[in-house]
Amino acid sequence: MSAAAPTAARGGLRLRGVSKSFGRGDSQVTALGDLDLDVAPGEFVAVVGGSGCGKSTMLTLAAGLETPTTGSIDAGGKVALMFQESTLLPWLTAAGNVELALQLRGVPTAERGALARQLLGRVRLGRHVDKRPHEMSGGMRQRVALARVLAQDAAVVLMDEPLGALDAMTRDQMHDLIEEVWLDAGFSVVFVTHNVREAVRLADRTILMGARPGRIIHEQRIQVPRPRAMESAPCVALAADLTQRLREEVARHDEADYFEI
Ligand SMILES: Nc1ncnc2c1ncn2[C@@H]1O[C@H](COP(=O)(O)OP(=O)(O)OP(=O)(O)O)[C@@H](O)[C@H]1O
């Protein structure tokens, strides 16, 4: 774990010999094959890999939404998910969406309103609690989604391209916010992204996945002190190395496809 590890680290995730196949016979797809992954309590792991290599499948399994074909998955506490789309209920305000998560967690009615406002304050939406999703920008909606994650009081947070639809400036702001919230809350994060620089900006460790079947082919501990600037020399150098490895992996499959044809 990095020197800037959260004070009250919790969560953790362990995948052992996890494989996942979809379909049967000729149409069977082995999305993941014999994957081992350990995420320490409070650790922030970023996952990159070519399209279709099984990143989302890994998160879906880790969240317990699908069962693995083989292997075991153990999460050290409650798991919350965050996606590229905020998946807010459109008829509820920002506060209403967060209150719903609090209700599902069993927080008493009388406490929900104040707690929802407090959580929205933590993601800098204190002045927008009464806005509905259509009245908010994409970045604001993702901040509500982050507040909803906090409302779930999860120990493991799985993020699937959560910033993929945002412009570069908003994305930068979200990096700062996600880092701040994570350091404060101490949960483990598995963060899937196509943006290599983002992975290096945020993670204690980056993981590169290869395809067919999906598996971990490289990992790198990121020891650049926080807070990091994506454009700083050490971040750029680490991102360049990861990009090169990703390119080689993607090219290997393109070539395989070519010869299969
Ligand atoms: N429910 C499903 N039924 C059949 N095949 C599936 C299913 N879910 C995923 N797959 C297949 O498993 C493989 C891995 O898919 P997955 O979505 O996990 O990849 P990914 O790395 O997240 O891709 P991307 O980066 O494009 O989002 C792909 O070949 C995909 O078509």
The ligand as an SDF file (V2000), in Angstrom:
LIG
                    3D

 31 33  0  0  0  0  0  0  0  0999 V2000
  -23.6510  -11.9220  -20.3840 N   0  0  0  0  0  0  0  0  0  0  0  0
  -22.7980  -12.2860  -21.3300 C   0  0  0  0  0  0  0  0  0  0  0  0
  -23.1110  -13.2370  -22.2290 N   0  0  0  0  0  0  0  0  0  0  0  0
  -22.2280  -13.6300  -23.1760 C   0  0  0  0  0  0  0  0  0  0  0  0
  -20.9920  -13.1040  -23.3240 N   0  0  0  0  0  0  0  0  0  0  0  0
  -20.6300  -12.1440  -22.4700 C   0  0  0  0  0  0  0  0  0  0  0  0
  -21.4930  -11.6820  -21.4260 C   0  0  0  0  0  0  0  0  0  0  0  0
  -20.8360  -10.7090  -20.7190 N   0  0  0  0  0  0  0  0  0  0  0  0
  -19.6240  -10.5850  -21.2950 C   0  0  0  0  0  0  0  0  0  0  0  0
  -19.4980  -11.4450  -22.3340 N   0  0  0  0  0  0  0  0  0  0  0  0
  -18.3130  -11.6040  -23.1840 C   0  0  0  0  0  0  0  0  0  0  0  0
  -17.1970  -11.7530  -22.3130 O   0  0  0  0  0  0  0  0  0  0  0  0
  -16.0570  -11.0540  -22.8340 C   0  0  0  0  0  0  0  0  0  0  0  0
  -15.5910  -10.0360  -21.8110 C   0  0  0  0  0  0  0  0  0  0  0  0
  -16.5540   -8.9770  -21.7280 O   0  0  0  0  0  0  0  0  0  0  0  0
  -16.4080   -7.7420  -20.7200 P   0  0  0  0  0  0  0  0  0  0  0  0
  -17.5980   -6.8640  -20.9300 O   0  0  0  0  0  0  0  0  0  0  0  0
  -16.1610   -8.2580  -19.3660 O   0  0  0  0  0  0  0  0  0  0  0  0
  -15.0870   -7.0430  -21.2650 O   0  0  0  0  0  0  0  0  0  0  0  0
  -14.4910   -5.6030  -20.9330 P   0  0  0  0  0  0  0  0  0  0  0  0
  -13.0290   -5.7860  -20.7780 O   0  0  0  0  0  0  0  0  0  0  0  0
  -15.2230   -4.9810  -19.8010 O   0  0  0  0  0  0  0  0  0  0  0  0
  -14.7940   -4.8090  -22.2720 O   0  0  0  0  0  0  0  0  0  0  0  0
  -14.9360   -3.2310  -22.5540 P   0  0  0  0  0  0  0  0  0  0  0  0
  -13.6300   -2.6130  -22.1780 O   0  0  0  0  0  0  0  0  0  0  0  0
  -15.2010   -3.1480  -24.0210 O   0  0  0  0  0  0  0  0  0  0  0  0
  -16.0860   -2.7290  -21.7200 O   0  0  0  0  0  0  0  0  0  0  0  0
  -16.4900  -10.4530  -24.1630 C   0  0  0  0  0  0  0  0  0  0  0  0
  -16.1330  -11.3300  -25.1920 O   0  0  0  0  0  0  0  0  0  0  0  0
  -17.9960  -10.3750  -24.0280 C   0  0  0  0  0  0  0  0  0  0  0  0
  -18.6180  -10.4340  -25.2810 O   0  0  0  0  0  0  0  0  0  0  0  0
  1  2  1  0
  2  3  1  0
  2  7  2  0
  3  4  2  0
  4  5  1  0
  5  6  2  0
  6  7  1  0
  6 10  1  0
  7  8  1  0
  8  9  2  0
  9 10  1  0
 10 11  1  0
 11 12  1  0
 11 30  1  0
 12 13  1  0
 13 14  1  0
 13 28  1  0
 14 15  1  0
 15 16  1  0
 16 17  2  0
 16 18  1  0
 16 19  1  0
 19 20  1  0
 20 21  2  0
 20 22  1  0
 20 23  1  0
 23 24  1  0
 24 25  2  0
 24 26  1  0
 24 27  1  0
 28 29  1  0
 28 30  1  0
 30 31  1  0
M  END
$$$$
